Amino acid sequence: MNNIIIGTAGHVDHGKSSLIRALTGVETDRLAEEKKRGITIELGFAWLDLPDGGRAGIIDVPGHERFISNMLAGAGGMDLALLIVAADEGVMPQTREHLEILSLLGVPQGIIVINKADLVDSEWLELVSEDVRENCVGTFLENAPLYQVSAQTGAGIEELREAIFQELSQIKEKNPDLPFRLPIDRAFAKDGFGLVVTGTCLEGRVQKGEELSLYPEAAKLKVRSIQVHGREAELGQAGQRLAINLVGEAKTQVSRGKCLARLDSLIPTEYLEVQVSVLPSSKYSIKTESRLHLHLGASEQLCRIILYGKKELNPGETAVARLNLSEAIVAKYQDPFVLRFYSPLSTIAGGQVLDPFPPKQSLSAKARVEFLNAWQEASDKERLALAIDSQSRHYYKLKTAVLRAGLDAVKETELAQLVAELSSEKRIYELSPNLYVSAAFLEKMGQSAQAIFAEYHQAQPLRAGMRREEARSRIAPKVGLEIQDGLLNALTELKYLKNIDKLVADYNFSPQRSPAVSAFESHILKAYEAAGFEPFVREEVEAKLITDRNAAEFAALKQELTAKGQKESSNSEILDLLLEDLIEQGELIRLNSELLISATYYNQAKEIVRSTIEAEGALRLADFRDQIKSSRKYAVAILEKMDKDKLTKLRGDLRFLI
């Protein structure tokens, strides 16, 4: 019974604060201006001692129309609402508006209280009670108990208290295992303590000494101490009013409307996709692109609404929509919210958050309506699949998809089972630990990759494939290395691509070497074999390989390869293409940017190095140069290549085997 929040509602001067004082003995009006004017301006807090020794938190809200924003900051998280109506005035504008707000926020239970019963006769009291009943038809208070009391004389207060106890016993226990979340409805400095914030803990639990995130900045703050309903505590949890003393560099950023939560448990967003309903009693409709005031949690900010599939939403109608926010916010799936008109300022609509962080660039209205309709009707498993099925890099993270789908309350074992089922059904793929994409996304990526490789293979018909580094950057240029490799591996598993050593190619591609290509490559290879341990440098390649004897053959070959690549290529570019092909076949070895050597001679050099070091313990450059009967320039290039290949290592002027 400790984890219960009771809230007041009703028109100004109908005795909300005096009723709380009569029930609890606590004065909730603490400001000098409130005492002077006799009306509640800011949120007031108290507690009700319960029969089992626990305490229920109480939020006393202002009733004046000018302070509806303050009322909304404290209305979230109420378990039981007391709708208070003065017997001498009856139902008034803020009676109706508060009732509508509580209905929009999904308050589950309530009690109707007719206060100031001592000021009217019994006949009038019954008329007021009937009028209140009529105004509650169609709301969560339609069948609520009704009590007639006087906070001034105490008449009916004990009966009301017992009724509250009875209602509280029927309230469903909250799940404390969710990540901690507390919208801040008050922040102030207290002598001897420093920064103190208050709010209704919506979910989870928090401990003294714990480090928390302040959202939307995601700044870190530490809990110095906790009070629960006026008592010092080591732990606060869902359904309690908490006062938390915070320390940390980010404390200057704390204010009403922000949110305290478990470290890294929420994701700030500037967009929400929602289901919105205009109040049947509203005098106004909502037009797409309208500016509105959004109240979510304890926050208030301007937003622009984009209706999906409609230009206007009339009183009593419901639709899905997008809210483009003026500032970043944090929200979760199915969070309730209220919308108020920009001008005139009045409550007009409310609803639930469907997608707490949709793609920044929205798709067509039709596509979003279909997605959100499927989203609302989906099982946990299907909603998780839908959350992962996104082209935004944001949703690769399983943690993010779980939060987006509202599954952070699901136990780890159950979540693991959902993921295992979707994986076995080949609907999602794990790119790396806890990074997933959907099969539909991979299909799009596969088609895109095939288009990239079709263009590449046409331009490079002799090459077995694209270097993996290039493939990463071309297929997924805007994501990290881990995701890039995961995508390439997944596309390989699905047979869109294949790996050839350190190269990547289209799954169905194989290099096509015509007789003319094979003949000229054979000529190139013979030239490098003849050069032995003194191969020609880069600027000599063209002169050594294209001679008067084979000029006509090379010209025909150039024409053939240019046609395949669909671009005019120079002699040097054609030779580079053939040389790279021989390197990939393992026939030539690249020593450095200037030198290639035949694989036959490089392997001979490796054998000379290995046998010499095994026999003598080490190798000198001069000795190796003499053994291969070449110049120092070529000997250095060959040995440095062996160092790079981890065959040898250089210490001083000696080389050793690794």
N, C-alpha and C positions, 0 to 999 in steps of 0.2 A: 504493500500500500504506500510505500515511500515514493514510488516512481509514478506519481500522478500529478498532472497539472490542471488546476481549475482556473477558469477565466471568466471575467465579467463582460457584459455587453449591454448596451442600452443608451438611451438619449441622455444628454447633459442634464444634470440636476435631478435625476431620478433616484438618487440615493445609492449608487453602486459602492462608493467608498464607505459610506456609513453602514451599509449592510456587511461589508467585509470586516469593519471594526466591530460590529455586533457579534459576528461569528467567531472572530479570532482575537479581538483585543488589540490588534495592530492597526496603527494609523498609516495608511498608504500614501496620503498626500504629504510629501516631505518638503516641497519647495515653498518659499515664502510667498511667492505670487499665487500659488494654489490656495494657501491658507487665507490670503487677503481677499481673493476673488471668490473663494468657496466652490471652485470647480477644479477637476483634475485636468492637468495639462500634459504631464508626462506619465509614463508607465509607473505604476506602483506595485510593490511586491509584499506578500505576506505568506503565512503558512497556516495550515489548519492541523491541529493536533488530532490524531486518529486514535480509535479505540485500542489498536494493537501497539501503541507507543510510537508509531511512525508519524511522519508529517507529509502532507500533500502541499505542493507549492501553489500559490495563488497569484494570478496576474490581474491587476485592476487597471482597466483601460480608460482613457479619456472618452467622454461622450460627445464633446462639442464637434461640430462639423469641421472646424478649422484644424482639428487635431486628429483627423482620421488617419493620417500617415503614421502618427505615433501609435494609434490603436493597432494598425496593421503590423507594425514592427514587433508587437508582442503577442499577436493572435495566433501565430504559427505554433504548433505543438500542443495546443489545448486538448485535453482528454474529456473534459466536462465543462460545458458553458452554462453560466447562469444569466439568462436573458432577463434583465430587470426593467420593469415598467412601473412608473409612479401611478398610483391609483387615482390621484387627482388630475392627472393630465392624459393618461392613456397612451395609446400608440402614437409615436411622433416620428419625424423623418429619420433621425439616427437610430431609432428602434428598428425600422425597416432596413436601413443600410447596414447596420451591424449584423442583423439576422442574415442578410444576403451574403455578407463577407464570410461569416462563419460557415454558411452552407457551401460557398465556393471553396473554402479551405478544407472542407471535409471533416469538420469536427464531428466525432461519432455520437456523442450523447449530450444531453442538456436538461436543464430544469427551468421552467418559467417561474419567475418570482414577481408577484405583484407587491411592490413596496408601498409604504405610507398608507397602509390600510386604515390607520387610525384617523385619517383626514376626511374620509367619505363614509356615507351610510352603506348598509349592506346591499341595497338594491343597486346603487351605482357601482359598487365593487363587483357585483356579478356581471353588469353590463361591460365593464372594462375587461374582465376576465374572458368573456365571450368574444370581445373584439380582438384581444390578443390571440385567442385560439384561431380565429378566422385568418388572421395575418400569418399564422404559422403553418397553415395548410400547404402541403406540398414541400415542406422543409423537413429537416431532421428533427425538428421540435413538434411535428404534427401530433404525435401521441405522447409527448413528454409530460411528466407530472407537473402540476401547477400548485404553487403555495402562495397564500396571502399572508403577508407579514408586515411588521412595523419595526424598522431598525431603531426608531426613536424610543418606543415603549418596550421593545423586546417581545411583543406578541408574535407567536408563530416561529420564532428563531430556533428554538430547540427542535421543533418538528422538521424545520428545513435542514438543520444540521444532521438529523437522523436520516433524512431522505438523501442527503449528499453521501453519507456513509454507505447507504444501500446502493446508490448508483455507482460509487467507486468500486464496490465489490464485484461489479459485473464488467469492469473494464479489462480488456485483454492485456496481458503482460507483454511488455516490449522485449524485443530481441537485443540483449546487451552485447552480442558477439560481432555486430557490425563495426566498421571503423568509426571512431569517435567523430561527432559533428555537432557544432554548437554555433548557430547564428548569433552574432553579438548585437544585443538590443540596447546596451548601455556600456559606456567606457568612461572611467573617471580616475583621477589621482586621489589617493587616500593617504593622509599623513601617517608616516611610519611604515607604510606598505609600498607605496608607489602605484603602479598601474593596476587597476582592477576592472575586469569586464564581467558582465552578467549576461545570461541567456538561458533559454530552455534547451537542454541537451536532447537533440532529436534522436541520436543513435549512438550506440557504443558506450564506452567507459573511458575515463581519464584518471590518471594517478598523479599524486604529488611527486614532483621531480621529473615528470615526463616532458619530452620536447615535442612541440606541436608546430604545425604550419598555419600561418595566417594567410588566408586567401582573400582576394585573387592574386596577391603578390607572391604567394608561396614562401614568404619570409619565415624564419624560425624564431620561436619564442619558447621559454621554459616556464613550467608551472612551479611557482614557489609555494603556493598554498591554495586550498579549496574550502569553500563553505557550501554546504547543502542545506537549504531552507534555514539559514541562520546559524548552523552548527558547523564547527571545524570538522573536516573529514579528510581521510587519506585517499578516498575514491569517490568520484562522481559518475553517474551513469544515466542512460536514457530515461526520460520521463521525470527528470529532476530539474529544479531551478538551481543553477550553479553560479557562484561568485568565485572567480578565479583570479588570483594575484599572479601577474606575469612579469618576467624579467627577460631582457634581451635587447639587442640593438634595434630591432624592428618595432619596439613599443611605440615609437612616435607615429607609426603608420596605422595604429589601431583606432577604429571608430565604429559607430553604429553602422550596421549593414554588412560589415565584413564577417568572415566565418573562420572559426577555429576548428581544426580537424587534425586527425592523425597525419603524421608526416607523409607527404607524397600520396595521399589517398584521394585527392580530387584533381580535376583538370579545369583550369579557367577557360572560359569561352566568351565570345562576343556574339554568338548566335544560338538560338534555341528553336527547335521545332516542337510545336505544341498542339494539343486539342483545346480549342477555345469555345466557350459558350457565352452568348450575350444573355443577360438576365431578361426573363420574360417581362419584368416590370420596367425595363429601361425605356426612357423617352427617346433614346438615340440608337442608331445603328452604327456599325463599324465598317468603314470603307478601307479597302486595301491601300496601303501606303500611309495610313493615318499615324500620327504621333500620339503615343499613349504613355501613361505612367505605369510601370511594371513594379509590383510589390511581390517579392519572392524571398522567403525567409524573413530576415529583418531588414532587407535591403530595399531601396527605392531608386529607380532610375528611369530615364526616358528611353523609349524604344520606338521602332517603326515596325508596324505589322504588315506582313505580306500574306494575304489570303491565298490559299491554293485552290484554284478552280472556281473562285468567286470574286466578284468585284465589291460585294457588300454583304455584310452579315447582319441580319435583322434581329430584333428582340425575340428570344426563344430559340434561335437557330444555333447550330453547332457546326464547326468546320475545323480542318487542320490548317495550320498556318506556320509561318516563320517569323520570329522576332529578331530583328537586327538591333542590337543593344548599343547604347551610347558608351558603355564602359564594360570591362570584363566582369564576369560573374562566375560563381560556381553553383551547379545544380545537379540533381540526380533524376533518373528515370522516375516518373510519377510524382515528382514534387508538385504540390499545389501552388497556384499563384493567383493574384488578383490584378485586373487591369482597371485603371481609372482614366476617364477622359482627360485630355490635355486642357481643354477649355470648352464648356465649363467643367470644373473639377468635380467629378462625381463617379461613383463606382458603376461600371457598365458591364464588366464581364470577368470571367476567370476560367480556370481550367487546370490541366495537368501537363507537365513537361513529358514529351514523348522521347525525343532525341536530344540529350543534353549537350552534345557537341557534334552537330551535323557537319558535312563538308562545307567549307567556306563558300565555294562556288556551287550554288544550288543547281540541280538539274531541272528539267522541265517540271511544271506544276503537276502534270499528269503522273510523271514518274514518282514524284515525292508523295502524292496522294496514295498511289498504289503501295509504295514502300511503307508509309506510316500506317495504312490500314492493315497490311500484313503484319507489321510490327506489333500493333495492339492486340491482334488475335493470336499471335504466335505463342507456342510453348516456350519454356526456358531454353530448351535445346535449339529450337528454330530461331529464337531471337538472338542467341549467341552466334549462330551461323550467319544471320543477317548482319550482325554487328561486324563480324570479321570480313564479310563480303563488301569491301570498300576499296576504292582506288587511292584513298588518302594514306600516306605513309603513317599518319597518326594511329591508324587502326591495326597496324601490324602487331602491336603489343597485345598479348592476351589479357593483361591486366586492364588495359584501356577498353577493350571490347567487353570485358566483364562489367566494368563500371557503366559503360554506355548502355548495356542491356539490362541494368538493374539487378545483376546477379551477385553483388558483393555480399549478400546475405546467405548465399548458398555455401554449404560446407565444402571444404577442400576436396574431400573424397567424392562428393557428388559432382563437383565441377570437373574433377579429373575424369569421371565416368562420361560426362557430356562430351568433353574434348576427345576422349578415346573413341566414342561412338561416331562422332563426326569425321575423325581421322580414318577410321576403318571403312567408313562409307565413301571415302575419297572426296569429301565435300570441303575439307580444309587440309592444309599442308603446313607442317612446321618448318620454317626456314632456318631457325636456330632456337636454342632454348627459350620458350615462351614468346616466340615471334611467329605469327601465323598469317596465312592468306587463304582465301577461298579458292575452290576449283574454278569458279567463274572468272575470278581475277587472273588466275594463272592462264586460263584459256585466252584472255585478251592479251596478256603478256607474251604468250607463246606465238600468237598471230603477229604481234608487233615484232617479236624477235625474228620470226621467219622472214618478214618483209625486210628487216635490216640485213639479214644474212643473204637473202636473194640478191640484193644490190651489191653486197660485198663480194660474193662468189662470182657474180657476173664481171665485176671489175678485176678480180684476182682469180682467174679460172685455174691457175696452176697451184695455188696455195692450198694446203690441206685445211686451213682454217684461220680464224682471227685469234690474235693473242688474247689470253684471258683478261688481262688488264684493260685492253681496248673493249672487249665484249662487256665487261662490267659497266664501264662508263657510258657505253652507247645504249645498252638495254635499260639500265636503271641509274641515270646520272644524278638524281637528287636524293639518293639515300646512302646510308653508310655502307662500309665494306662488308660487314656481317650480313646485312640484308641482301646486298648484291650477290654474294657468294651463295646465299640460301636460295635466291631466285634462280641462279644458273643451275644449281644442283636439282631444284624441283623441275625446271624445264627439261633437264636431261633425263630425269626419272620418267617424265611424261612423254619422252621421245619427240620433243620439239627440237632439241639440240643433242649434240654428242661431243665428248671430249676426246682429243687426240693429243696425247702427251700434254703439253702446256697450251694447246690450241683448242678453240671451240668452233664447231661448224654446225650447219643445218644437219639434222639427223639423216636426211636422204642424200646429202652431197658427197661426191667423191671427185677428186681432181681428174680432169680430162686432158690427157697428154696425147696429142696427135703424133703420127710418125715423124713429122717435121720437127716437133718440139723434142721428142726423144732423141732424134739424130743430132740436133744442135747441142743438147745437153751432154750427149756423149762426146762431142767435140770439145766442149768446155772442160769436161772432166779429164780428158786426155791432156789438155793444155796444162791443167793444174798438176797432173801426175808428172808431166815432163818437167815442170818447174821445181818439183821436189821440195827441198827445204829452203828454197829461195823463191817463194811465190811472188807474183807481180802485185804492186801496190795499186790502190784504187784508180789513180789517174792513168794507169797503164792498161786497165782492163779492156777498154774498147779497142785499143790498137792491137792488143795481143789476140783478141778473140774474133775480131771482124777483119778478115784479110781479103785480098783480091780474089782468092780462090773460092771463098764461101760468101761473098757479098750478095750474090743473087739469091742464095738459099736464105740468108738472113733477112733480106728484103721481103721475101715471100712469107717468112715466119712472122715478121713484124706486122704485115698486113693481116694475117690470120688472127694474131693475138689482139690487135687493135680492134678488129671487128667484134671479138668476144667481149672485150672491155668497153666497147662503144665509145671510145675516146681516142684521139690521136696521141700516140706515145712516141717519145724520142728513142734513139738507139740505146741510150744509157738506161732509160726506164725499162725497156724490154730486157736488157741484160740483167738488171736488178731483179726482175721478175723470175728469170731463169736461175740466177744464182740463189735466190731465196728458196726456190723450189728444191734445188740440190742440197741446200742446207737442211731443209725439213726432211728430205729423204735420208739424211745422214751421210751423204757422199762428200760434202764439203764441211769444213769446220771454220767458224768465224773466230779468228784470233783477237782482232780488235776492229775498230771502224775502218781501218785501211787495208787489212790483210785477211785473206782466206787461204786455207791450205787443204789439200786433199785429205780425206779421212784416213787413207792408207798411210800417208807419211806422218800424220799426227799420231796414229796408233804406234808406228815404229818409234817415234820420239818418246812416247810414254814408256815403251818397253826398254829403251836405252836408259831412261831416267831411273826406272824402277830397279833394273838389274845393277846399275852402277851404284846406287845408294845402298842396296842390299849387300853389295860386295865391299864397298869402301866406307859406308856409314854416312856419307854426305856427298853432295855434288856441287862443284864450282861451275859458274857460268862459262868460264874459259874452257874447261874440260868438255862441257856439253857442246859448245860451239865447235870444238875440234872434232868431236865424235860425229856430228852431223855434217861436217865439212861445209859450214855456212858462215855468214857474217854475224857479228854481235847483234845487229839489229833484229835479225830473224830469230836468233837464239833467245833473246830477251822476250820477244813476243810469244814464242812457244811456251817458255817456262812460266811467264805471267798467266797465260791461259790455264796451265796446270795448277797454278796457285789458286786461281778463281774456281777451278773445278774441284778444289779440296783434295787434290792428289798429293801436292807438296806444300810445304810452308818454308818461308825464307827467314833465316836468323843470321843477321850480319851479312856476310857474302856467301853463306852456305845454305843449301836447300836440303830438307829432310822429308821423308815420307810421312804422311799423316796417318 
